[in-house]
Amino acid sequence: MSTVIHVRVPRYVKEKLEKYGVNISEEVRRFLEERLRQLEAQKLVEELRKHLESMPKVGDSVPLIREDRETR
């Protein structure tokens, strides 16, 4: 299902785009789809960052590895 969005632009913009053979509706559609992908990716990065910040910090693993090897 789709919906219609109306956009008001200066007449000269529309005329020049048409002069260059630009399919305005297709350009706007692609721009909005790409913008949505960017916003979703940004949200995902923010969620991952919050998740990583909530995880316990891992210190230097060398002493842990050494201790494990010495107990064998």
PDB file of N, CA, C and O in Angstrom:
ATOM      1  N   MET A   1       0.843  -1.173   0.000  1.00  0.00           N
ATOM      2  CA  MET A   1       0.000   0.000   0.000  1.00  0.00           C
ATOM      3  C   MET A   1       0.894   1.243   0.000  1.00  0.00           C
ATOM      4  O   MET A   1       1.972   1.242   0.594  1.00  0.00           O
ATOM      5  N   SER A   2       0.449   2.266  -0.651  1.00  0.00           N
ATOM      6  CA  SER A   2       1.233   3.496  -0.716  1.00  0.00           C
ATOM      7  C   SER A   2       0.354   4.682  -0.367  1.00  0.00           C
ATOM      8  O   SER A   2      -0.865   4.568  -0.244  1.00  0.00           O
ATOM      9  N   THR A   3       0.996   5.805  -0.215  1.00  0.00           N
ATOM     10  CA  THR A   3       0.294   7.044   0.098  1.00  0.00           C
ATOM     11  C   THR A   3       0.864   8.158  -0.761  1.00  0.00           C
ATOM     12  O   THR A   3       1.954   8.030  -1.320  1.00  0.00           O
ATOM     13  N   VAL A   4       0.137   9.228  -0.860  1.00  0.00           N
ATOM     14  CA  VAL A   4       0.560  10.358  -1.677  1.00  0.00           C
ATOM     15  C   VAL A   4       1.061  11.459  -0.765  1.00  0.00           C
ATOM     16  O   VAL A   4       0.436  11.779   0.246  1.00  0.00           O
ATOM     17  N   ILE A   5       2.208  12.041  -1.135  1.00  0.00           N
ATOM     18  CA  ILE A   5       2.776  13.171  -0.414  1.00  0.00           C
ATOM     19  C   ILE A   5       2.898  14.324  -1.404  1.00  0.00           C
ATOM     20  O   ILE A   5       3.425  14.156  -2.503  1.00  0.00           O
ATOM     21  N   HIS A   6       2.417  15.472  -1.014  1.00  0.00           N
ATOM     22  CA  HIS A   6       2.515  16.653  -1.870  1.00  0.00           C
ATOM     23  C   HIS A   6       3.655  17.524  -1.358  1.00  0.00           C
ATOM     24  O   HIS A   6       3.798  17.739  -0.154  1.00  0.00           O
ATOM     25  N   VAL A   7       4.457  18.017  -2.285  1.00  0.00           N
ATOM     26  CA  VAL A   7       5.584  18.877  -1.931  1.00  0.00           C
ATOM     27  C   VAL A   7       5.511  20.134  -2.781  1.00  0.00           C
ATOM     28  O   VAL A   7       5.338  20.076  -3.999  1.00  0.00           O
ATOM     29  N   ARG A   8       5.647  21.266  -2.116  1.00  0.00           N
ATOM     30  CA  ARG A   8       5.622  22.529  -2.842  1.00  0.00           C
ATOM     31  C   ARG A   8       7.067  22.992  -3.036  1.00  0.00           C
ATOM     32  O   ARG A   8       7.823  23.140  -2.076  1.00  0.00           O
ATOM     33  N   VAL A   9       7.432  23.216  -4.306  1.00  0.00           N
ATOM     34  CA  VAL A   9       8.765  23.715  -4.638  1.00  0.00           C
ATOM     35  C   VAL A   9       8.584  24.918  -5.562  1.00  0.00           C
ATOM     36  O   VAL A   9       7.544  25.060  -6.206  1.00  0.00           O
ATOM     37  N   PRO A  10       9.583  25.769  -5.624  1.00  0.00           N
ATOM     38  CA  PRO A  10       9.498  26.886  -6.565  1.00  0.00           C
ATOM     39  C   PRO A  10       9.330  26.373  -8.007  1.00  0.00           C
ATOM     40  O   PRO A  10       9.883  25.340  -8.385  1.00  0.00           O
ATOM     41  N   ARG A  11       8.574  27.106  -8.776  1.00  0.00           N
ATOM     42  CA  ARG A  11       8.282  26.699 -10.154  1.00  0.00           C
ATOM     43  C   ARG A  11       9.564  26.480 -10.963  1.00  0.00           C
ATOM     44  O   ARG A  11       9.653  25.532 -11.744  1.00  0.00           O
ATOM     45  N   TYR A  12      10.563  27.364 -10.775  1.00  0.00           N
ATOM     46  CA  TYR A  12      11.794  27.243 -11.565  1.00  0.00           C
ATOM     47  C   TYR A  12      12.524  25.930 -11.275  1.00  0.00           C
ATOM     48  O   TYR A  12      13.172  25.372 -12.159  1.00  0.00           O
ATOM     49  N   VAL A  13      12.420  25.440 -10.041  1.00  0.00           N
ATOM     50  CA  VAL A  13      13.073  24.166  -9.709  1.00  0.00           C
ATOM     51  C   VAL A  13      12.422  23.041 -10.508  1.00  0.00           C
ATOM     52  O   VAL A  13      13.110  22.233 -11.132  1.00  0.00           O
ATOM     53  N   LYS A  14      11.106  22.997 -10.484  1.00  0.00           N
ATOM     54  CA  LYS A  14      10.384  21.951 -11.214  1.00  0.00           C
ATOM     55  C   LYS A  14      10.687  22.045 -12.707  1.00  0.00           C
ATOM     56  O   LYS A  14      10.947  21.027 -13.348  1.00  0.00           O
ATOM     57  N   GLU A  15      10.657  23.254 -13.266  1.00  0.00           N
ATOM     58  CA  GLU A  15      10.893  23.430 -14.696  1.00  0.00           C
ATOM     59  C   GLU A  15      12.303  22.999 -15.090  1.00  0.00           C
ATOM     60  O   GLU A  15      12.492  22.346 -16.116  1.00  0.00           O
ATOM     61  N   LYS A  16      13.293  23.366 -14.272  1.00  0.00           N
ATOM     62  CA  LYS A  16      14.668  22.987 -14.608  1.00  0.00           C
ATOM     63  C   LYS A  16      14.879  21.476 -14.488  1.00  0.00           C
ATOM     64  O   LYS A  16      15.573  20.877 -15.309  1.00  0.00           O
ATOM     65  N   LEU A  17      14.280  20.866 -13.466  1.00  0.00           N
ATOM     66  CA  LEU A  17      14.398  19.413 -13.330  1.00  0.00           C
ATOM     67  C   LEU A  17      13.762  18.711 -14.524  1.00  0.00           C
ATOM     68  O   LEU A  17      14.324  17.753 -15.056  1.00  0.00           O
ATOM     69  N   GLU A  18      12.604  19.181 -14.941  1.00  0.00           N
ATOM     70  CA  GLU A  18      11.952  18.598 -16.112  1.00  0.00           C
ATOM     71  C   GLU A  18      12.795  18.807 -17.367  1.00  0.00           C
ATOM     72  O   GLU A  18      12.859  17.931 -18.229  1.00  0.00           O
ATOM     73  N   LYS A  19      13.440  19.969 -17.465  1.00  0.00           N
ATOM     74  CA  LYS A  19      14.306  20.268 -18.618  1.00  0.00           C
ATOM     75  C   LYS A  19      15.435  19.243 -18.716  1.00  0.00           C
ATOM     76  O   LYS A  19      15.824  18.852 -19.817  1.00  0.00           O
ATOM     77  N   TYR A  20      15.962  18.806 -17.568  1.00  0.00           N
ATOM     78  CA  TYR A  20      17.035  17.822 -17.547  1.00  0.00           C
ATOM     79  C   TYR A  20      16.509  16.384 -17.589  1.00  0.00           C
ATOM     80  O   TYR A  20      17.288  15.434 -17.509  1.00  0.00           O
ATOM     81  N   GLY A  21      15.212  16.227 -17.712  1.00  0.00           N
ATOM     82  CA  GLY A  21      14.630  14.893 -17.841  1.00  0.00           C
ATOM     83  C   GLY A  21      14.567  14.114 -16.542  1.00  0.00           C
ATOM     84  O   GLY A  21      14.538  12.884 -16.557  1.00  0.00           O
ATOM     85  N   VAL A  22      14.544  14.814 -15.421  1.00  0.00           N
ATOM     86  CA  VAL A  22      14.503  14.157 -14.120  1.00  0.00           C
ATOM     87  C   VAL A  22      13.080  13.726 -13.817  1.00  0.00           C
ATOM     88  O   VAL A  22      12.139  14.512 -13.931  1.00  0.00           O
ATOM     89  N   ASN A  23      12.935  12.462 -13.428  1.00  0.00           N
ATOM     90  CA  ASN A  23      11.645  11.964 -12.968  1.00  0.00           C
ATOM     91  C   ASN A  23      11.534  12.356 -11.498  1.00  0.00           C
ATOM     92  O   ASN A  23      12.076  11.681 -10.623  1.00  0.00           O
ATOM     93  N   ILE A  24      10.837  13.438 -11.240  1.00  0.00           N
ATOM     94  CA  ILE A  24      10.807  14.039  -9.908  1.00  0.00           C
ATOM     95  C   ILE A  24      10.252  13.077  -8.870  1.00  0.00           C
ATOM     96  O   ILE A  24      10.829  12.933  -7.793  1.00  0.00           O
ATOM     97  N   SER A  25       9.153  12.424  -9.173  1.00  0.00           N
ATOM     98  CA  SER A  25       8.554  11.520  -8.178  1.00  0.00           C
ATOM     99  C   SER A  25       9.500  10.366  -7.848  1.00  0.00           C
ATOM    100  O   SER A  25       9.590   9.950  -6.693  1.00  0.00           O
ATOM    101  N   GLU A  26      10.199   9.854  -8.847  1.00  0.00           N
ATOM    102  CA  GLU A  26      11.151   8.763  -8.591  1.00  0.00           C
ATOM    103  C   GLU A  26      12.334   9.256  -7.749  1.00  0.00           C
ATOM    104  O   GLU A  26      12.796   8.549  -6.853  1.00  0.00           O
ATOM    105  N   GLU A  27      12.817  10.457  -8.035  1.00  0.00           N
ATOM    106  CA  GLU A  27      13.922  11.021  -7.265  1.00  0.00           C
ATOM    107  C   GLU A  27      13.524  11.210  -5.801  1.00  0.00           C
ATOM    108  O   GLU A  27      14.283  10.863  -4.896  1.00  0.00           O
ATOM    109  N   VAL A  28      12.347  11.754  -5.580  1.00  0.00           N
ATOM    110  CA  VAL A  28      11.876  11.984  -4.212  1.00  0.00           C
ATOM    111  C   VAL A  28      11.688  10.646  -3.504  1.00  0.00           C
ATOM    112  O   VAL A  28      12.062  10.504  -2.340  1.00  0.00           O
ATOM    113  N   ARG A  29      11.115   9.669  -4.194  1.00  0.00           N
ATOM    114  CA  ARG A  29      10.893   8.349  -3.619  1.00  0.00           C
ATOM    115  C   ARG A  29      12.226   7.713  -3.198  1.00  0.00           C
ATOM    116  O   ARG A  29      12.350   7.198  -2.086  1.00  0.00           O
ATOM    117  N   ARG A  30      13.211   7.754  -4.087  1.00  0.00           N
ATOM    118  CA  ARG A  30      14.524   7.169  -3.757  1.00  0.00           C
ATOM    119  C   ARG A  30      15.188   7.901  -2.602  1.00  0.00           C
ATOM    120  O   ARG A  30      15.787   7.277  -1.726  1.00  0.00           O
ATOM    121  N   PHE A  31      15.080   9.229  -2.603  1.00  0.00           N
ATOM    122  CA  PHE A  31      15.671  10.005  -1.516  1.00  0.00           C
ATOM    123  C   PHE A  31      15.052   9.626  -0.180  1.00  0.00           C
ATOM    124  O   PHE A  31      15.769   9.414   0.798  1.00  0.00           O
ATOM    125  N   LEU A  32      13.718   9.537  -0.130  1.00  0.00           N
ATOM    126  CA  LEU A  32      13.043   9.217   1.129  1.00  0.00           C
ATOM    127  C   LEU A  32      13.365   7.795   1.598  1.00  0.00           C
ATOM    128  O   LEU A  32      13.525   7.559   2.796  1.00  0.00           O
ATOM    129  N   GLU A  33      13.461   6.854   0.665  1.00  0.00           N
ATOM    130  CA  GLU A  33      13.819   5.486   1.038  1.00  0.00           C
ATOM    131  C   GLU A  33      15.238   5.433   1.606  1.00  0.00           C
ATOM    132  O   GLU A  33      15.488   4.749   2.598  1.00  0.00           O
ATOM    133  N   GLU A  34      16.158   6.153   0.980  1.00  0.00           N
ATOM    134  CA  GLU A  34      17.544   6.178   1.468  1.00  0.00           C
ATOM    135  C   GLU A  34      17.623   6.861   2.829  1.00  0.00           C
ATOM    136  O   GLU A  34      18.354   6.409   3.711  1.00  0.00           O
ATOM    137  N   ARG A  35      16.885   7.933   3.000  1.00  0.00           N
ATOM    138  CA  ARG A  35      16.864   8.638   4.285  1.00  0.00           C
ATOM    139  C   ARG A  35      16.334   7.735   5.387  1.00  0.00           C
ATOM    140  O   ARG A  35      16.849   7.751   6.505  1.00  0.00           O
ATOM    141  N   LEU A  36      15.309   6.949   5.081  1.00  0.00           N
ATOM    142  CA  LEU A  36      14.772   5.999   6.047  1.00  0.00           C
ATOM    143  C   LEU A  36      15.828   4.961   6.423  1.00  0.00           C
ATOM    144  O   LEU A  36      15.972   4.631   7.600  1.00  0.00           O
ATOM    145  N   ARG A  37      16.565   4.445   5.445  1.00  0.00           N
ATOM    146  CA  ARG A  37      17.640   3.482   5.739  1.00  0.00           C
ATOM    147  C   ARG A  37      18.690   4.108   6.663  1.00  0.00           C
ATOM    148  O   ARG A  37      19.170   3.456   7.591  1.00  0.00           O
ATOM    149  N   GLN A  38      19.041   5.361   6.410  1.00  0.00           N
ATOM    150  CA  GLN A  38      20.017   6.046   7.252  1.00  0.00           C
ATOM    151  C   GLN A  38      19.511   6.192   8.680  1.00  0.00           C
ATOM    152  O   GLN A  38      20.252   5.946   9.631  1.00  0.00           O
ATOM    153  N   LEU A  39      18.276   6.585   8.830  1.00  0.00           N
ATOM    154  CA  LEU A  39      17.704   6.773  10.165  1.00  0.00           C
ATOM    155  C   LEU A  39      17.625   5.455  10.929  1.00  0.00           C
ATOM    156  O   LEU A  39      17.903   5.412  12.127  1.00  0.00           O
ATOM    157  N   GLU A  40      17.242   4.377  10.233  1.00  0.00           N
ATOM    158  CA  GLU A  40      17.168   3.076  10.885  1.00  0.00           C
ATOM    159  C   GLU A  40      18.550   2.589  11.293  1.00  0.00           C
ATOM    160  O   GLU A  40      18.713   2.011  12.368  1.00  0.00           O
ATOM    161  N   ALA A  41      19.548   2.819  10.439  1.00  0.00           N
ATOM    162  CA  ALA A  41      20.912   2.423  10.772  1.00  0.00           C
ATOM    163  C   ALA A  41      21.423   3.225  11.959  1.00  0.00           C
ATOM    164  O   ALA A  41      22.077   2.671  12.843  1.00  0.00           O
ATOM    165  N   GLN A  42      21.136   4.508  11.991  1.00  0.00           N
ATOM    166  CA  GLN A  42      21.559   5.361  13.097  1.00  0.00           C
ATOM    167  C   GLN A  42      20.925   4.894  14.403  1.00  0.00           C
ATOM    168  O   GLN A  42      21.590   4.856  15.439  1.00  0.00           O
ATOM    169  N   LYS A  43      19.647   4.539  14.358  1.00  0.00           N
ATOM    170  CA  LYS A  43      18.964   4.044  15.555  1.00  0.00           C
ATOM    171  C   LYS A  43      19.590   2.737  16.033  1.00  0.00           C
ATOM    172  O   LYS A  43      19.774   2.536  17.233  1.00  0.00           O
ATOM    173  N   LEU A  44      19.915   1.860  15.103  1.00  0.00           N
ATOM    174  CA  LEU A  44      20.541   0.589  15.452  1.00  0.00           C
ATOM    175  C   LEU A  44      21.907   0.804  16.105  1.00  0.00           C
ATOM    176  O   LEU A  44      22.240   0.135  17.083  1.00  0.00           O
ATOM    177  N   VAL A  45      22.693   1.732  15.568  1.00  0.00           N
ATOM    178  CA  VAL A  45      24.003   2.038  16.152  1.00  0.00           C
ATOM    179  C   VAL A  45      23.834   2.572  17.567  1.00  0.00           C
ATOM    180  O   VAL A  45      24.585   2.195  18.466  1.00  0.00           O
ATOM    181  N   GLU A  46      22.861   3.441  17.770  1.00  0.00           N
ATOM    182  CA  GLU A  46      22.625   3.991  19.113  1.00  0.00           C
ATOM    183  C   GLU A  46      22.209   2.888  20.083  1.00  0.00           C
ATOM    184  O   GLU A  46      22.664   2.872  21.227  1.00  0.00           O
ATOM    185  N   GLU A  47      21.352   1.966  19.641  1.00  0.00           N
ATOM    186  CA  GLU A  47      20.927   0.862  20.500  1.00  0.00           C
ATOM    187  C   GLU A  47      22.101  -0.048  20.847  1.00  0.00           C
ATOM    188  O   GLU A  47      22.234  -0.494  21.987  1.00  0.00           O
ATOM    189  N   LEU A  48      22.950  -0.319  19.857  1.00  0.00           N
ATOM    190  CA  LEU A  48      24.131  -1.153  20.111  1.00  0.00           C
ATOM    191  C   LEU A  48      25.090  -0.470  21.079  1.00  0.00           C
ATOM    192  O   LEU A  48      25.663  -1.116  21.956  1.00  0.00           O
ATOM    193  N   ARG A  49      25.260   0.844  20.913  1.00  0.00           N
ATOM    194  CA  ARG A  49      26.142   1.598  21.803  1.00  0.00           C
ATOM    195  C   ARG A  49      25.630   1.534  23.240  1.00  0.00           C
ATOM    196  O   ARG A  49      26.414   1.336  24.168  1.00  0.00           O
ATOM    197  N   LYS A  50      24.315   1.702  23.432  1.00  0.00           N
ATOM    198  CA  LYS A  50      23.733   1.611  24.770  1.00  0.00           C
ATOM    199  C   LYS A  50      23.920   0.220  25.352  1.00  0.00           C
ATOM    200  O   LYS A  50      24.227   0.065  26.534  1.00  0.00           O
ATOM    201  N   HIS A  51      23.732  -0.790  24.508  1.00  0.00           N
ATOM    202  CA  HIS A  51      23.898  -2.167  24.971  1.00  0.00           C
ATOM    203  C   HIS A  51      25.342  -2.427  25.395  1.00  0.00           C
ATOM    204  O   HIS A  51      25.586  -3.043  26.432  1.00  0.00           O
ATOM    205  N   LEU A  52      26.289  -1.962  24.600  1.00  0.00           N
ATOM    206  CA  LEU A  52      27.704  -2.156  24.938  1.00  0.00           C
ATOM    207  C   LEU A  52      28.078  -1.410  26.211  1.00  0.00           C
ATOM    208  O   LEU A  52      28.868  -1.911  27.012  1.00  0.00           O
ATOM    209  N   GLU A  53      27.521  -0.222  26.406  1.00  0.00           N
ATOM    210  CA  GLU A  53      27.827   0.548  27.612  1.00  0.00           C
ATOM    211  C   GLU A  53      27.289  -0.137  28.862  1.00  0.00           C
ATOM    212  O   GLU A  53      27.854   0.014  29.945  1.00  0.00           O
ATOM    213  N   SER A  54      26.200  -0.888  28.719  1.00  0.00           N
ATOM    214  CA  SER A  54      25.622  -1.558  29.883  1.00  0.00           C
ATOM    215  C   SER A  54      26.350  -2.860  30.230  1.00  0.00           C
ATOM    216  O   SER A  54      26.146  -3.416  31.309  1.00  0.00           O
ATOM    217  N   MET A  55      27.186  -3.341  29.332  1.00  0.00           N
ATOM    218  CA  MET A  55      27.920  -4.575  29.597  1.00  0.00           C
ATOM    219  C   MET A  55      29.084  -4.277  30.545  1.00  0.00           C
ATOM    220  O   MET A  55      29.654  -3.186  30.517  1.00  0.00           O
ATOM    221  N   PRO A  56      29.431  -5.263  31.388  1.00  0.00           N
ATOM    222  CA  PRO A  56      30.556  -5.034  32.299  1.00  0.00           C
ATOM    223  C   PRO A  56      31.858  -4.854  31.526  1.00  0.00           C
ATOM    224  O   PRO A  56      32.077  -5.472  30.484  1.00  0.00           O
ATOM    225  N   LYS A  57      32.698  -4.008  32.055  1.00  0.00           N
ATOM    226  CA  LYS A  57      33.986  -3.744  31.420  1.00  0.00           C
ATOM    227  C   LYS A  57      34.929  -4.919  31.663  1.00  0.00           C
ATOM    228  O   LYS A  57      34.971  -5.486  32.755  1.00  0.00           O
ATOM    229  N   VAL A  58      35.666  -5.263  30.646  1.00  0.00           N
ATOM    230  CA  VAL A  58      36.638  -6.346  30.747  1.00  0.00           C
ATOM    231  C   VAL A  58      38.009  -5.719  30.904  1.00  0.00           C
ATOM    232  O   VAL A  58      38.416  -4.875  30.106  1.00  0.00           O
ATOM    233  N   GLY A  59      38.708  -6.137  31.932  1.00  0.00           N
ATOM    234  CA  GLY A  59      40.036  -5.589  32.175  1.00  0.00           C
ATOM    235  C   GLY A  59      41.091  -6.338  31.392  1.00  0.00           C
ATOM    236  O   GLY A  59      40.810  -6.945  30.358  1.00  0.00           O
ATOM    237  N   ASP A  60      42.273  -6.287  31.887  1.00  0.00           N
ATOM    238  CA  ASP A  60      43.407  -6.957  31.265  1.00  0.00           C
ATOM    239  C   ASP A  60      43.221  -8.465  31.403  1.00  0.00           C
ATOM    240  O   ASP A  60      43.084  -8.964  32.520  1.00  0.00           O
ATOM    241  N   SER A  61      43.214  -9.190  30.307  1.00  0.00           N
ATOM    242  CA  SER A  61      42.970 -10.627  30.338  1.00  0.00           C
ATOM    243  C   SER A  61      44.227 -11.447  30.590  1.00  0.00           C
ATOM    244  O   SER A  61      44.129 -12.650  30.833  1.00  0.00           O
ATOM    245  N   VAL A  62      45.401 -10.834  30.538  1.00  0.00           N
ATOM    246  CA  VAL A  62      46.650 -11.576  30.718  1.00  0.00           C
ATOM    247  C   VAL A  62      46.705 -12.274  32.081  1.00  0.00           C
ATOM    248  O   VAL A  62      47.042 -13.457  32.128  1.00  0.00           O
ATOM    249  N   PRO A  63      46.390 -11.600  33.187  1.00  0.00           N
ATOM    250  CA  PRO A  63      46.440 -12.303  34.472  1.00  0.00           C
ATOM    251  C   PRO A  63      45.458 -13.474  34.536  1.00  0.00           C
ATOM    252  O   PRO A  63      45.767 -14.504  35.134  1.00  0.00           O
ATOM    253  N   LEU A  64      44.311 -13.332  33.943  1.00  0.00           N
ATOM    254  CA  LEU A  64      43.340 -14.418  33.952  1.00  0.00           C
ATOM    255  C   LEU A  64      43.844 -15.621  33.163  1.00  0.00           C
ATOM    256  O   LEU A  64      43.693 -16.763  33.597  1.00  0.00           O
ATOM    257  N   ILE A  65      44.431 -15.368  32.025  1.00  0.00           N
ATOM    258  CA  ILE A  65      44.964 -16.464  31.211  1.00  0.00           C
ATOM    259  C   ILE A  65      46.120 -17.137  31.939  1.00  0.00           C
ATOM    260  O   ILE A  65      46.212 -18.365  31.963  1.00  0.00           O
ATOM    261  N   ARG A  66      46.998 -16.339  32.531  1.00  0.00           N
ATOM    262  CA  ARG A  66      48.131 -16.895  33.261  1.00  0.00           C
ATOM    263  C   ARG A  66      47.645 -17.772  34.433  1.00  0.00           C
ATOM    264  O   ARG A  66      48.156 -18.870  34.657  1.00  0.00           O
ATOM    265  N   GLU A  67      46.656 -17.263  35.166  1.00  0.00           N
ATOM    266  CA  GLU A  67      46.117 -18.016  36.309  1.00  0.00           C
ATOM    267  C   GLU A  67      45.509 -19.342  35.834  1.00  0.00           C
ATOM    268  O   GLU A  67      45.689 -20.380  36.471  1.00  0.00           O
ATOM    269  N   ASP A  68      44.801 -19.293  34.728  1.00  0.00           N
ATOM    270  CA  ASP A  68      44.197 -20.506  34.192  1.00  0.00           C
ATOM    271  C   ASP A  68      45.260 -21.519  33.792  1.00  0.00           C
ATOM    272  O   ASP A  68      45.103 -22.713  34.047  1.00  0.00           O
ATOM    273  N   ARG A  69      46.325 -21.063  33.177  1.00  0.00           N
ATOM    274  CA  ARG A  69      47.398 -21.971  32.749  1.00  0.00           C
ATOM    275  C   ARG A  69      48.129 -22.557  33.939  1.00  0.00           C
ATOM    276  O   ARG A  69      48.547 -23.714  33.900  1.00  0.00           O
ATOM    277  N   GLU A  70      48.290 -21.781  34.991  1.00  0.00           N
ATOM    278  CA  GLU A  70      49.018 -22.267  36.168  1.00  0.00           C
ATOM    279  C   GLU A  70      48.210 -23.296  36.953  1.00  0.00           C
ATOM    280  O   GLU A  70      48.789 -24.106  37.677  1.00  0.00           O
ATOM    281  N   THR A  71      46.908 -23.279  36.827  1.00  0.00           N
ATOM    282  CA  THR A  71      46.089 -24.236  37.561  1.00  0.00           C
ATOM    283  C   THR A  71      46.006 -25.589  36.856  1.00  0.00           C
ATOM    284  O   THR A  71      45.419 -26.519  37.409  1.00  0.00           O
ATOM    285  N   ARG A  72      46.548 -25.728  35.707  1.00  0.00           N
ATOM    286  CA  ARG A  72      46.492 -27.004  34.955  1.00  0.00           C
ATOM    287  C   ARG A  72      47.550 -27.946  35.419  1.00  0.00           C
ATOM    288  O   ARG A  72      47.654 -29.059  34.904  1.00  0.00           O
TER     289      ARG A  72
END
